[in-house]
């Protein structure tokens, strides 16, 4: 085999060696798994309302249950399999947030609880939290000024 000399040759080589992604299948799987997660959340909320909780309390219970279940499934290495199958369908709902916190905590546990778990737990979710909180503060300030 002759060596690759140009960017075009390299690009053709990579295209030949890389398998095509089944985009339609991946989108379908993401859609139905994400929809299933949201449906489960809605069922939990409806059950809480049926048992007498108000709307806000029911929504809080849904968040706690979905985050807890996702954290447990991440710890059991089941959520990663769901994520490989469903892609963004499992990561976009609140369950993806739980996974992004628990995965680094498990991975860096061997470095200790302070420097490992505590220091690395927010490596993925940290920037999202910082920008999300900062944006909400700015929007709050702007909304207050123009009220």
N, C-alpha and C positions, 0 to 999 in steps of 0.2 A: 504494500500500500504506500502510495506516495504521500509525503507530508503536506499538510494544509498550509497554504501560503497567503491566501487573501481572506478578507472578511466574508466575501460572497461564498467562497468554498466552505468556510466554517459554518456559515448560516445554513447552507444546503445540507451539510453533514448533520447538524443538530436537528434540522427538520426531518431528516430521514430516520434518525435514531430515536426521536421523541415520539411517543404514541399520541394520537389525537385524543383529546378529552371528549367524552360523550356529554356535550353541553346540555342537550335536551333532557337526558336521563338525570343528570346532576341537578338541574333546575327543578324537575318534577319531584325528586327525592327531597330536596331542600324545602319545597313548597308544602308537601304533605306532612313531613316530620315537624316543621315549624308550626303548621296548622294544628297538628295533633297536640303539641305542647301547649299552644294557646287554648285549645279546646279543653284540655285537662285543667288548665288554670281557670277557665270560665266555669267548669263544672264544680270546682272547689269553691269558687265565689258564690255560685248559686246555692250550694249546700249551706254555706255559712249564712247567707241571707235567709234561707229557709229555717235555719236554727235560731234566727232572731238577731243576728249581728247587723249593724248598719253597713252602708256601702263602703265607707272609708275603712272600717275595721275588717270587713271582708277582703278588701283589696290588700290590706296589710298581711292578713293570714295567707293569702295566695302567694304573695312575694316570699314570705318566710318558708312556706312549704316547698315551693319550686326551687328556691335557693338551697334549702336543706337536702332535698332529693338529688339535685344536681351535684352537690358537694359529696354526698355519699356515693353516688354512681361514679364520680371522678376517682374517689378513693379506691373503689373496687375495680377500676380500669374498664368500666362499662361505658362511661360517657365518651371516652376517646373512640371507641368502636362506633358509637352512634354518630359522633362527629365526622369520622371518616366516611360513613355512609351518607349522611345528610348534609354535610358541609355547613354552609351558613344557616341552614334551617334549624340547626341545633344551637348555633352560636348567637344568633340575633336576639332571641328572647332572653329573659333574665337568667336563664340557665347557663348561657354562655359566660355571663359575668361571674357566676359562681365557679365555673370551670377555670376561668382565667385567674382566679385567686387561689384555688386549691391546688392546681397542677404545679406551679412553681414551689408552693409550700411543701408538697410531697417530694419534689425533685431535689430540693436543697436541704431536706431534713437532716441529712448526714453531716452538714456543716454546723449543726447546733440549732437550738431554738431561737436564739437572739440573732446571730449573724446569718444563719441559714433561712429558717422559716420566717422570722420577723423581717429580715433584710431583703429577702427576695420575693416575698408573697405578693407584693404589688408591682413587680417588674412589668407585667403585661397590662394590668388594669390601672396602674398608677397614672400614666399619662391621660387615660380616658377620664379618670376622676378629676384630675387637675384641670383639664380643659373644660369638662362638663360643669364643674363647680364655678370656675372662673367665668364662663359664658353666662351661666344663670345669674351670677352676681351682676355682671354688666347689663344684662337684659333687665334685671330688677331696678338698677339705677336709672336706666333710660326710661323704663315704664313709670317710675316715680317722678322723674323730671317732667315728662310730657303728659302727666295725668290731668 
